[in-house]
Amino acid sequence: MVSTASRRARGFTLTELLTTLAVVAVLAAVAAPSLTTMIANMRSRSVSSDLYAALSRTRSEAIKRNAEVTLAPVTAQAWQHGWSIRDPGNAARKLDDHPAVPGATVTGPASVIYLPNGRVKNGAVPAFGIALAGNDTPRCIRVDLSGRPNQTNTTCAP
C-alpha cells in the first residue's frame, strides 16, 4: 500500500503552477519587442539579399547572352510591388520574377539595364534604399561603375 506522504509529493500545487506561469508571462513580455525587431531586421536583410541577387543575375544574363538585359519593377517606380528580369530575346518572357514585399519601402531607379560587358547603361550608378516598418536599420544597395552591386547598412545618401 502507498503511504499518504508519497502521494502528496508527486504533483504541483496550484500556487506553484500559477507562479511558474507568471514568470513565463513576464519573460515573454520582455522578449517580445526584441523578437519583433529581430524579425523586421531579418526581413529587411532578406529583401536586400533578394534584390542583390536579382541585380547579380541580371548582370550575369547580360554577359552570358551578349545582349542588354533589364531589371525593372512590376509597377512603375514601386520596387516594393515586386520586380522582374525580362528576356531580351522575348519581351513577353521573364527570366526571373520576385513577388511584392509587404510593409517595405524600396526606392530606386525606373529600371536597371545591363550592357553585354556587364556595366550599367548610360554610366548611371543606381542605388536602392530599403526600409521596413519596425526596422531601425535601413539598407542600401548601390551598383558600382563596373556593374557589381554592393550592400551596406546605411541610407543611400548621394
OpenMM code with the backbone's topology and positions (N, CA, C; nanometers):
from openmm import Vec3, app, unit

residues = "MET VAL SER THR ALA SER ARG ARG ALA ARG GLY PHE THR LEU THR GLU LEU LEU THR THR LEU ALA VAL VAL ALA VAL LEU ALA ALA VAL ALA ALA PRO SER LEU THR THR MET ILE ALA ASN MET ARG SER ARG SER VAL SER SER ASP LEU TYR ALA ALA LEU SER ARG THR ARG SER GLU ALA ILE LYS ARG ASN ALA GLU VAL THR LEU ALA PRO VAL THR ALA GLN ALA TRP GLN HIS GLY TRP SER ILE ARG ASP PRO GLY ASN ALA ALA ARG LYS LEU ASP ASP HIS PRO ALA VAL PRO GLY ALA THR VAL THR GLY PRO ALA SER VAL ILE TYR LEU PRO ASN GLY ARG VAL LYS ASN GLY ALA VAL PRO ALA PHE GLY ILE ALA LEU ALA GLY ASN ASP THR PRO ARG CYS ILE ARG VAL ASP LEU SER GLY ARG PRO ASN GLN THR ASN THR THR CYS ALA PRO".split()
positions = [
    Vec3(0.0819, -0.1177, 0.0000),
    Vec3(0.0000, 0.0000, 0.0000),
    Vec3(0.0875, 0.1257, 0.0000),
    Vec3(0.0442, 0.2313, -0.0720),
    Vec3(0.1208, 0.3550, -0.0831),
    Vec3(0.0833, 0.4460, 0.0319),
    Vec3(0.1847, 0.5026, 0.0919),
    Vec3(0.1576, 0.5916, 0.2053),
    Vec3(0.1080, 0.7271, 0.1581),
    Vec3(0.0451, 0.8011, 0.2473),
    Vec3(-0.0089, 0.9332, 0.2147),
    Vec3(0.1018, 1.0340, 0.1881),
    Vec3(0.2149, 1.0218, 0.2499),
    Vec3(0.3257, 1.1169, 0.2302),
    Vec3(0.3803, 1.1078, 0.0894),
    Vec3(0.3917, 0.9883, 0.0327),
    Vec3(0.4453, 0.9755, -0.1025),
    Vec3(0.3437, 1.0193, -0.2082),
    Vec3(0.2120, 1.0118, -0.1784),
    Vec3(0.1109, 1.0590, -0.2729),
    Vec3(0.1136, 1.2104, -0.2868),
    Vec3(0.1350, 1.2830, -0.1808),
    Vec3(0.1362, 1.4291, -0.1851),
    Vec3(0.2577, 1.4840, -0.2577),
    Vec3(0.3664, 1.4156, -0.2617),
    Vec3(0.4900, 1.4652, -0.3212),
    Vec3(0.4954, 1.4476, -0.4725),
    Vec3(0.3958, 1.3903, -0.5348),
    Vec3(0.4011, 1.3593, -0.6773),
    Vec3(0.3663, 1.4756, -0.7696),
    Vec3(0.2859, 1.5706, -0.7359),
    Vec3(0.2386, 1.6727, -0.8284),
    Vec3(0.2768, 1.8138, -0.7863),
    Vec3(0.2256, 1.9107, -0.8653),
    Vec3(0.2465, 2.0517, -0.8359),
    Vec3(0.1215, 2.1066, -0.7691),
    Vec3(0.1448, 2.2033, -0.6863),
    Vec3(0.0298, 2.2698, -0.6263),
    Vec3(-0.0172, 2.3787, -0.7215),
    Vec3(-0.1359, 2.4259, -0.7014),
    Vec3(-0.1908, 2.5326, -0.7842),
    Vec3(-0.1071, 2.6593, -0.7717),
    Vec3(-0.0584, 2.6871, -0.6536),
    Vec3(0.0255, 2.8053, -0.6308),
    Vec3(0.1554, 2.7963, -0.7096),
    Vec3(0.2185, 2.6803, -0.7104),
    Vec3(0.3423, 2.6629, -0.7871),
    Vec3(0.3169, 2.6793, -0.9368),
    Vec3(0.2098, 2.6237, -0.9846),
    Vec3(0.1754, 2.6346, -1.1261),
    Vec3(0.1497, 2.7792, -1.1665),
    Vec3(0.0737, 2.8541, -1.0880),
    Vec3(0.0447, 2.9945, -1.1185),
    Vec3(0.1706, 3.0799, -1.1118),
    Vec3(0.2591, 3.0514, -1.0169),
    Vec3(0.3855, 3.1254, -1.0070),
    Vec3(0.4707, 3.1016, -1.1312),
    Vec3(0.4793, 2.9777, -1.1757),
    Vec3(0.5563, 2.9453, -1.2963),
    Vec3(0.4980, 3.0143, -1.4191),
    Vec3(0.3673, 3.0113, -1.4327),
    Vec3(0.3029, 3.0793, -1.5460),
    Vec3(0.3259, 3.2298, -1.5418),
    Vec3(0.3254, 3.2901, -1.4244),
    Vec3(0.3507, 3.4339, -1.4117),
    Vec3(0.4928, 3.4679, -1.4547),
    Vec3(0.5896, 3.3865, -1.4147),
    Vec3(0.7301, 3.4099, -1.4539),
    Vec3(0.7456, 3.3956, -1.6049),
    Vec3(0.6854, 3.2936, -1.6645),
    Vec3(0.6918, 3.2746, -1.8098),
    Vec3(0.6274, 3.3919, -1.8825),
    Vec3(0.5151, 3.4426, -1.8326),
    Vec3(0.4477, 3.5566, -1.8950),
    Vec3(0.5333, 3.6822, -1.8903),
    Vec3(0.5993, 3.7061, -1.7791),
    Vec3(0.6865, 3.8237, -1.7670),
    Vec3(0.8046, 3.8118, -1.8629),
    Vec3(0.8666, 3.6957, -1.8703),
    Vec3(0.9789, 3.6756, -1.9622),
    Vec3(0.9359, 3.6912, -2.1084),
    Vec3(0.8190, 3.6414, -2.1427),
    Vec3(0.7682, 3.6561, -2.2796),
    Vec3(0.7414, 3.8028, -2.3131),
    Vec3(0.6881, 3.8775, -2.2166),
    Vec3(0.6600, 4.0199, -2.2395),
    Vec3(0.7887, 4.0989, -2.2587),
    Vec3(0.8943, 4.0595, -2.1900),
    Vec3(1.0232, 4.1274, -2.2048),
    Vec3(1.0870, 4.0914, -2.3385),
    Vec3(1.0735, 3.9675, -2.3825),
    Vec3(1.1380, 3.9210, -2.5051),
    Vec3(1.0641, 3.9620, -2.6320),
    Vec3(0.9338, 3.9869, -2.6260),
    Vec3(0.8541, 4.0146, -2.7462),
    Vec3(0.9033, 4.1339, -2.8272),
    Vec3(0.9340, 4.2501, -2.7678),
    Vec3(0.9821, 4.3620, -2.8508),
    Vec3(1.1138, 4.3298, -2.9214),
    Vec3(1.2038, 4.2605, -2.8563),
    Vec3(1.3303, 4.2230, -2.9196),
    Vec3(1.3063, 4.1280, -3.0353),
    Vec3(1.2141, 4.0375, -3.0177),
    Vec3(1.1819, 3.9421, -3.1227),
    Vec3(1.1212, 4.0130, -3.2431),
    Vec3(1.0348, 4.1096, -3.2200),
    Vec3(0.9737, 4.1851, -3.3292),
    Vec3(1.0799, 4.2618, -3.4083),
    Vec3(1.1734, 4.3250, -3.3389),
    Vec3(1.2814, 4.3976, -3.4053),
    Vec3(1.3703, 4.3020, -3.4833),
    Vec3(1.4004, 4.1873, -3.4255),
    Vec3(1.4850, 4.0898, -3.4934),
    Vec3(1.4173, 4.0395, -3.6215),
    Vec3(1.2880, 4.0135, -3.6158),
    Vec3(1.2161, 3.9671, -3.7345),
    Vec3(1.2163, 4.0752, -3.8423),
    Vec3(1.1955, 4.2014, -3.8044),
    Vec3(1.1981, 4.3118, -3.9019),
    Vec3(1.3366, 4.3254, -3.9639),
    Vec3(1.4410, 4.3116, -3.8832),
    Vec3(1.5782, 4.3188, -3.9360),
    Vec3(1.6049, 4.2045, -4.0340),
    Vec3(1.5576, 4.0865, -4.0032),
    Vec3(1.5786, 3.9719, -4.0910),
    Vec3(1.4996, 3.9876, -4.2216),
    Vec3(1.3792, 4.0433, -4.2133),
    Vec3(1.3021, 4.0682, -4.3363),
    Vec3(1.3722, 4.1706, -4.4244),
    Vec3(1.4268, 4.2753, -4.3615),
    Vec3(1.4996, 4.3771, -4.4364),
    Vec3(1.6227, 4.3163, -4.5036),
    Vec3(1.6938, 4.2342, -4.4308),
    Vec3(1.8125, 4.1681, -4.4862),
    Vec3(1.7725, 4.0744, -4.6006),
    Vec3(1.6598, 4.0077, -4.5852),
    Vec3(1.6116, 3.9161, -4.6892),
    Vec3(1.5751, 3.9908, -4.8174),
    Vec3(1.5045, 4.1035, -4.8031),
    Vec3(1.4668, 4.1834, -4.9206),
    Vec3(1.5915, 4.2358, -4.9911),
    Vec3(1.6873, 4.2861, -4.9147),
    Vec3(1.8083, 4.3391, -4.9779),
    Vec3(1.8883, 4.2274, -5.0441),
    Vec3(1.8913, 4.1093, -4.9846),
    Vec3(1.9617, 3.9963, -5.0469),
    Vec3(1.8934, 3.9534, -5.1759),
    Vec3(1.7608, 3.9537, -5.1765),
    Vec3(1.6870, 3.9173, -5.2981),
    Vec3(1.7130, 4.0176, -5.4103),
    Vec3(1.7133, 4.1458, -5.3777),
    Vec3(1.7395, 4.2484, -5.4792),
    Vec3(1.8847, 4.2413, -5.5265),
    Vec3(1.9767, 4.2170, -5.4344),
    Vec3(2.1179, 4.1997, -5.4695),
    Vec3(2.1341, 4.0824, -5.5667),
    Vec3(2.0678, 3.9702, -5.5365),
    Vec3(2.0754, 3.8523, -5.6230),
    Vec3(2.0153, 3.8808, -5.7602),
    Vec3(1.9060, 3.9573, -5.7644),
    Vec3(1.8436, 3.9918, -5.8921),
    Vec3(1.9369, 4.0792, -5.9759),
    Vec3(2.0042, 4.1743, -5.9125),
    Vec3(2.0997, 4.2588, -5.9853),
    Vec3(2.2164, 4.1744, -6.0373),
    Vec3(2.2669, 4.0845, -5.9549),
    Vec3(2.3775, 3.9979, -5.9973),
    Vec3(2.3352, 3.9074, -6.1131),
    Vec3(2.2138, 3.8530, -6.1043),
    Vec3(2.1664, 3.7653, -6.2115),
    Vec3(2.1443, 3.8439, -6.3399),
    Vec3(2.0910, 3.9640, -6.3294),
    Vec3(2.0700, 4.0466, -6.4487),
    Vec3(2.2022, 4.0735, -6.5178),
    Vec3(2.3028, 4.1073, -6.4397),
    Vec3(2.4365, 4.1328, -6.4944),
    Vec3(2.4924, 4.0073, -6.5609),
    Vec3(2.4777, 3.8945, -6.4934),
    Vec3(2.5265, 3.7676, -6.5465),
    Vec3(2.4564, 3.7301, -6.6772),
    Vec3(2.3246, 3.7492, -6.6826),
    Vec3(2.2487, 3.7179, -6.8043),
    Vec3(2.2911, 3.8091, -6.9197),
    Vec3(2.3189, 3.9355, -6.8908),
    Vec3(2.3630, 4.0275, -6.9965),
    Vec3(2.4962, 3.9822, -7.0551),
    Vec3(2.5870, 3.9399, -6.9686),
    Vec3(2.7172, 3.8931, -7.0164),
    Vec3(2.7015, 3.7619, -7.0928),
    Vec3(2.6228, 3.6697, -7.0376),
    Vec3(2.6041, 3.5378, -7.0993),
    Vec3(2.5358, 3.5477, -7.2353),
    Vec3(2.4330, 3.6309, -7.2457),
    Vec3(2.3549, 3.6415, -7.3688),
    Vec3(2.4133, 3.7418, -7.4681),
    Vec3(2.5137, 3.8193, -7.4225),
    Vec3(2.5742, 3.9236, -7.5053),
    Vec3(2.4663, 4.0178, -7.5585),
    Vec3(2.3784, 4.0605, -7.4649),
    Vec3(2.2670, 4.1487, -7.5001),
    Vec3(2.2322, 4.2341, -7.3788),
    Vec3(2.1588, 4.3418, -7.4034),
    Vec3(2.1117, 4.4251, -7.2924),
    Vec3(2.0000, 4.3518, -7.2188),
    Vec3(2.0104, 4.3442, -7.0861),
    Vec3(1.9090, 4.2782, -7.0040),
    Vec3(1.8615, 4.3795, -6.9003),
    Vec3(1.7297, 4.3838, -6.8792),
    Vec3(1.6679, 4.4844, -6.7932),
    Vec3(1.6076, 4.4228, -6.6673),
    Vec3(1.6347, 4.4871, -6.5553),
    Vec3(1.5690, 4.4578, -6.4285),
    Vec3(1.4777, 4.5763, -6.4018),
    Vec3(1.3486, 4.5494, -6.3842),
    Vec3(1.2527, 4.6590, -6.3669),
    Vec3(1.1472, 4.6213, -6.2641),
    Vec3(1.0900, 4.7220, -6.1973),
    Vec3(0.9810, 4.6921, -6.1035),
    Vec3(0.8554, 4.6513, -6.1804),
    Vec3(0.7718, 4.5713, -6.1166),
    Vec3(0.6459, 4.5279, -6.1781),
    Vec3(0.5551, 4.6479, -6.2001),
    Vec3(0.5489, 4.7359, -6.0995),
    Vec3(0.4730, 4.8601, -6.1092),
    Vec3(0.5747, 4.9741, -6.1200),
    Vec3(0.5527, 5.0673, -6.2116),
    Vec3(0.6487, 5.1757, -6.2345),
    Vec3(0.6847, 5.2477, -6.1048),
    Vec3(0.8143, 5.2615, -6.0803),
    Vec3(0.8706, 5.3328, -5.9654),
    Vec3(0.8271, 5.2759, -5.8302),
    Vec3(0.7800, 5.1516, -5.8250),
    Vec3(0.7360, 5.0914, -5.6986),
    Vec3(0.8008, 4.9532, -5.6847),
    Vec3(0.9267, 4.9522, -5.6465),
    Vec3(1.0024, 4.8277, -5.6341),
    Vec3(0.9428, 4.7354, -5.5273),
    Vec3(0.8742, 4.7916, -5.4275),
    Vec3(0.8153, 4.7076, -5.3220),
    Vec3(0.7009, 4.6201, -5.3748),
    Vec3(0.6499, 4.6495, -5.4935),
    Vec3(0.5448, 4.5678, -5.5542),
    Vec3(0.6023, 4.4494, -5.6309),
    Vec3(0.7340, 4.4337, -5.6262),
    Vec3(0.7999, 4.3232, -5.6944),
    Vec3(0.8815, 4.3707, -5.8126),
    Vec3(0.9657, 4.2828, -5.8654),
    Vec3(1.0496, 4.3171, -5.9796),
    Vec3(1.0702, 4.1927, -6.0651),
    Vec3(1.1159, 4.2163, -6.1885),
    Vec3(1.1366, 4.1044, -6.2800),
    Vec3(1.2538, 4.1346, -6.3729),
    Vec3(1.3130, 4.0259, -6.4218),
    Vec3(1.4198, 4.0341, -6.5221),
    Vec3(1.3572, 3.9884, -6.6531),
    Vec3(1.3626, 4.0744, -6.7526),
    Vec3(1.2998, 4.0435, -6.8815),
    Vec3(1.3994, 3.9761, -6.9762),
    Vec3(1.3486, 3.8824, -7.0517),
    Vec3(1.4295, 3.8132, -7.1524),
    Vec3(1.4502, 3.9089, -7.2700),
    Vec3(1.5748, 3.9384, -7.3078),
    Vec3(1.5963, 4.0324, -7.4187),
    Vec3(1.5514, 3.9775, -7.5536),
    Vec3(1.5450, 3.8462, -7.5686),
    Vec3(1.5032, 3.7871, -7.6956),
    Vec3(1.3528, 3.7725, -7.7094),
    Vec3(1.2809, 3.7750, -7.5965),
    Vec3(1.1361, 3.7568, -7.5984),
    Vec3(1.0780, 3.8439, -7.4869),
    Vec3(1.0246, 3.9593, -7.5220),
    Vec3(0.9769, 4.0561, -7.4229),
    Vec3(0.8629, 4.0023, -7.3369),
    Vec3(0.7889, 3.9051, -7.3874),
    Vec3(0.6771, 3.8500, -7.3104),
    Vec3(0.7248, 3.7520, -7.2025),
    Vec3(0.8484, 3.7053, -7.2118),
    Vec3(0.9021, 3.6064, -7.1186),
    Vec3(0.9883, 3.6748, -7.0127),
    Vec3(0.9743, 3.6266, -6.8897),
    Vec3(1.0561, 3.6786, -6.7805),
    Vec3(1.1571, 3.5724, -6.7381),
    Vec3(1.2814, 3.6144, -6.7162),
    Vec3(1.3836, 3.5221, -6.6694),
    Vec3(1.3709, 3.4976, -6.5197),
    Vec3(1.3219, 3.5976, -6.4487),
    Vec3(1.3042, 3.5869, -6.3043),
    Vec3(1.1948, 3.6839, -6.2634),
    Vec3(1.1226, 3.6471, -6.1590),
    Vec3(1.0112, 3.7289, -6.1130),
    Vec3(1.0093, 3.7252, -5.9609),
    Vec3(1.0070, 3.8402, -5.8961),
    Vec3(1.0042, 3.8473, -5.7497),
    Vec3(0.8702, 3.9051, -5.7060),
    Vec3(0.8072, 3.8444, -5.6061),
    Vec3(0.6767, 3.8944, -5.5610),
    Vec3(0.6879, 4.0243, -5.4815),
    Vec3(0.5743, 4.0811, -5.4492),
    Vec3(0.5679, 4.2049, -5.3709),
    Vec3(0.6234, 4.1812, -5.2309),
    Vec3(0.6707, 4.2897, -5.1700),
    Vec3(0.7258, 4.2847, -5.0348),
    Vec3(0.6360, 4.3693, -4.9452),
    Vec3(0.5423, 4.3074, -4.8730),
    Vec3(0.4508, 4.3854, -4.7896),
    Vec3(0.5230, 4.4538, -4.6741),
    Vec3(0.4820, 4.5771, -4.6470),
    Vec3(0.5397, 4.6530, -4.5361),
    Vec3(0.6741, 4.7148, -4.5648),
    Vec3(0.7185, 4.7097, -4.6880),
    Vec3(0.8510, 4.7630, -4.7229),
    Vec3(0.8383, 4.8869, -4.8096),
    Vec3(0.9409, 4.9684, -4.8038),
    Vec3(0.9562, 5.0811, -4.8950),
    Vec3(1.0900, 5.0619, -4.9645),
    Vec3(1.0850, 5.0415, -5.0957),
    Vec3(1.2071, 5.0203, -5.1734),
    Vec3(1.2135, 5.1295, -5.2783),
    Vec3(1.3114, 5.2164, -5.2658),
    Vec3(1.3288, 5.3247, -5.3629),
    Vec3(1.4433, 5.2900, -5.4564),
    Vec3(1.4297, 5.3300, -5.5811),
    Vec3(1.5345, 5.3024, -5.6782),
    Vec3(1.5026, 5.3666, -5.8110),
    Vec3(1.5865, 5.3410, -5.9102),
    Vec3(1.5631, 5.3998, -6.0428),
    Vec3(1.4440, 5.3342, -6.1122),
    Vec3(1.4047, 5.3904, -6.2259),
    Vec3(1.2923, 5.3355, -6.3016),
    Vec3(1.3217, 5.1931, -6.3470),
    Vec3(1.4467, 5.1651, -6.3831),
    Vec3(1.4910, 5.0306, -6.4204),
    Vec3(1.6437, 5.0302, -6.4225),
    Vec3(1.7002, 4.9113, -6.4294),
    Vec3(1.8455, 4.8972, -6.4416),
    Vec3(1.8704, 4.8130, -6.5653),
    Vec3(1.9452, 4.8700, -6.6596),
    Vec3(1.9751, 4.7998, -6.7841),
    Vec3(2.1247, 4.7700, -6.7869),
    Vec3(2.1556, 4.6401, -6.7945),
    Vec3(2.2954, 4.5976, -6.8040),
    Vec3(2.3334, 4.5764, -6.9495),
    Vec3(2.4523, 4.6216, -6.9857),
    Vec3(2.5063, 4.6044, -7.1200),
    Vec3(2.5762, 4.4690, -7.1307),
    Vec3(2.6059, 4.4230, -7.2511),
    Vec3(2.6726, 4.2933, -7.2685),
    Vec3(2.8088, 4.2830, -7.1985),
    Vec3(2.8727, 4.3958, -7.1693),
    Vec3(3.0018, 4.3912, -7.1000),
    Vec3(2.9863, 4.3896, -6.9472),
    Vec3(2.8625, 4.3900, -6.8959),
    Vec3(2.8383, 4.3822, -6.7523),
    Vec3(2.8257, 4.5158, -6.6833),
    Vec3(2.8415, 4.6236, -6.7585),
    Vec3(2.8268, 4.7568, -6.6991),
    Vec3(2.6828, 4.8063, -6.7150),
    Vec3(2.6501, 4.9079, -6.6364),
    Vec3(2.5157, 4.9647, -6.6427),
    Vec3(2.5090, 5.0648, -6.7574),
    Vec3(2.3963, 5.0643, -6.8280),
    Vec3(2.3769, 5.1522, -6.9434),
    Vec3(2.3804, 5.2992, -6.9009),
    Vec3(2.4336, 5.3835, -6.9845),
    Vec3(2.4436, 5.5292, -6.9660),
    Vec3(2.5371, 5.5671, -6.8523),
    Vec3(2.6162, 5.4766, -6.8020),
    Vec3(2.7114, 5.5093, -6.6956),
    Vec3(2.6464, 5.5490, -6.5651),
    Vec3(2.5172, 5.5238, -6.5521),
    Vec3(2.4460, 5.5584, -6.4288),
    Vec3(2.4909, 5.4661, -6.3163),
    Vec3(2.4833, 5.5151, -6.1949),
    Vec3(2.5168, 5.4351, -6.0774),
    Vec3(2.3895, 5.4231, -5.9944),
    Vec3(2.3083, 5.3188, -6.0197),
    Vec3(2.1818, 5.3061, -5.9474),
    Vec3(2.2023, 5.2709, -5.8006),
    Vec3(2.1105, 5.3199, -5.7188),
    Vec3(2.1123, 5.2891, -5.5750),
    Vec3(1.9694, 5.2590, -5.5309),
    Vec3(1.9564, 5.1625, -5.4422),
    Vec3(1.8262, 5.1210, -5.3904),
    Vec3(1.8260, 5.1375, -5.2399),
    Vec3(1.7277, 5.2102, -5.1887),
    Vec3(1.7100, 5.2249, -5.0449),
    Vec3(1.5986, 5.1323, -4.9990),
    Vec3(1.6252, 5.0568, -4.8921),
    Vec3(1.5279, 4.9603, -4.8421),
    Vec3(1.4982, 4.9907, -4.6966),
    Vec3(1.3703, 5.0098, -4.6660),
    Vec3(1.3263, 5.0350, -4.5287),
    Vec3(1.2011, 4.9531, -4.5025),
    Vec3(1.1945, 4.8938, -4.3844),
    Vec3(1.0777, 4.8156, -4.3443),
    Vec3(1.0213, 4.8715, -4.2163),
    Vec3(0.8909, 4.8617, -4.2010),
    Vec3(0.8261, 4.9058, -4.0776),
    Vec3(0.8780, 4.8215, -3.9618),
    Vec3(0.9163, 4.8873, -3.8529),
    Vec3(0.9677, 4.8169, -3.7359),
    Vec3(1.1165, 4.7927, -3.7394),
    Vec3(1.1830, 4.8299, -3.8487),
    Vec3(1.3265, 4.8099, -3.8614),
    Vec3(1.3962, 4.9442, -3.8478),
    Vec3(1.4900, 4.9536, -3.7554),
    Vec3(1.5586, 5.0799, -3.7326),
    Vec3(1.6845, 5.0948, -3.8177),
    Vec3(1.7239, 4.9915, -3.8912),
    Vec3(1.8448, 4.9982, -3.9728),
    Vec3(1.8082, 4.9919, -4.1203),
    Vec3(1.8189, 5.1040, -4.1927),
    Vec3(1.7914, 5.0993, -4.3364),
    Vec3(1.9051, 5.0267, -4.4088),
    Vec3(1.8768, 4.9806, -4.5271),
    Vec3(1.9787, 4.9128, -4.6072),
    Vec3(1.9883, 4.9823, -4.7423),
    Vec3(2.1057, 4.9732, -4.8017),
    Vec3(2.1301, 5.0357, -4.9314),
    Vec3(2.2027, 4.9365, -5.0218),
    Vec3(2.1577, 4.9288, -5.1451),
    Vec3(2.2289, 4.8511, -5.2467),
    Vec3(2.2669, 4.9499, -5.3556),
    Vec3(2.3952, 4.9601, -5.3782),
    Vec3(2.4479, 5.0531, -5.4775),
    Vec3(2.5277, 4.9731, -5.5802),
    Vec3(2.5088, 5.0056, -5.7073),
    Vec3(2.5824, 4.9389, -5.8147),
    Vec3(2.7026, 5.0264, -5.8493),
    Vec3(2.8223, 4.9675, -5.8477),
    Vec3(2.9415, 5.0474, -5.8774),
    Vec3(2.9612, 5.0609, -6.0290),
    Vec3(3.0652, 5.1310, -6.0692),
    Vec3(3.0879, 5.1593, -6.2110),
    Vec3(3.1113, 5.0331, -6.2940),
    Vec3(3.1630, 4.9272, -6.2318),
    Vec3(3.1859, 4.8034, -6.3062),
    Vec3(3.0576, 4.7226, -6.3229),
    Vec3(2.9495, 4.7613, -6.2531),
    Vec3(2.8226, 4.6913, -6.2636),
    Vec3(2.7942, 4.5973, -6.1488),
    Vec3(2.8878, 4.5864, -6.0558),
    Vec3(2.8679, 4.4954, -5.9427),
    Vec3(2.7899, 4.5647, -5.8310),
    Vec3(2.6888, 4.4967, -5.7755),
    Vec3(2.6138, 4.5555, -5.6643),
    Vec3(2.6862, 4.5378, -5.5301),
    Vec3(2.6643, 4.6318, -5.4396),
    Vec3(2.7206, 4.6269, -5.3050),
    Vec3(2.6105, 4.6589, -5.2047),
    Vec3(2.6116, 4.5917, -5.0900),
    Vec3(2.5117, 4.6156, -4.9854),
    Vec3(2.5772, 4.6842, -4.8664),
    Vec3(2.5043, 4.7783, -4.8064),
    Vec3(2.5501, 4.8422, -4.6834),
    Vec3(2.4315, 4.8603, -4.5883),
    Vec3(2.4612, 4.8782, -4.4601),
    Vec3(2.3569, 4.9010, -4.3592),
    Vec3(2.3423, 5.0497, -4.3315),
    Vec3(2.3292, 5.1279, -4.4344),
    Vec3(2.3142, 5.2728, -4.4217),
    Vec3(2.2066, 5.3208, -4.5191),
    Vec3(2.1749, 5.4474, -4.5092),
    Vec3(2.0832, 5.5054, -4.6085),
    Vec3(2.1607, 5.5328, -4.7365),
    Vec3(2.0911, 5.5449, -4.8449),
    Vec3(2.1545, 5.5699, -4.9744),
    Vec3(2.1709, 5.7193, -4.9970),
    Vec3(2.2591, 5.7797, -4.9228),
    Vec3(2.2870, 5.9231, -4.9410),
    Vec3(2.3767, 5.9406, -5.0632),
    Vec3(2.3565, 6.0475, -5.1391),
    Vec3(2.4379, 6.0681, -5.2604),
    Vec3(2.5839, 6.0901, -5.2316),
] * unit.nanometer
topology = app.Topology()
chain = topology.addChain("A")
for resn in residues:
    res = topology.addResidue(resn, chain)
    for name in ("N", "CA", "C"):
        topology.addAtom(name, app.Element.getBySymbol(name[0]), res)
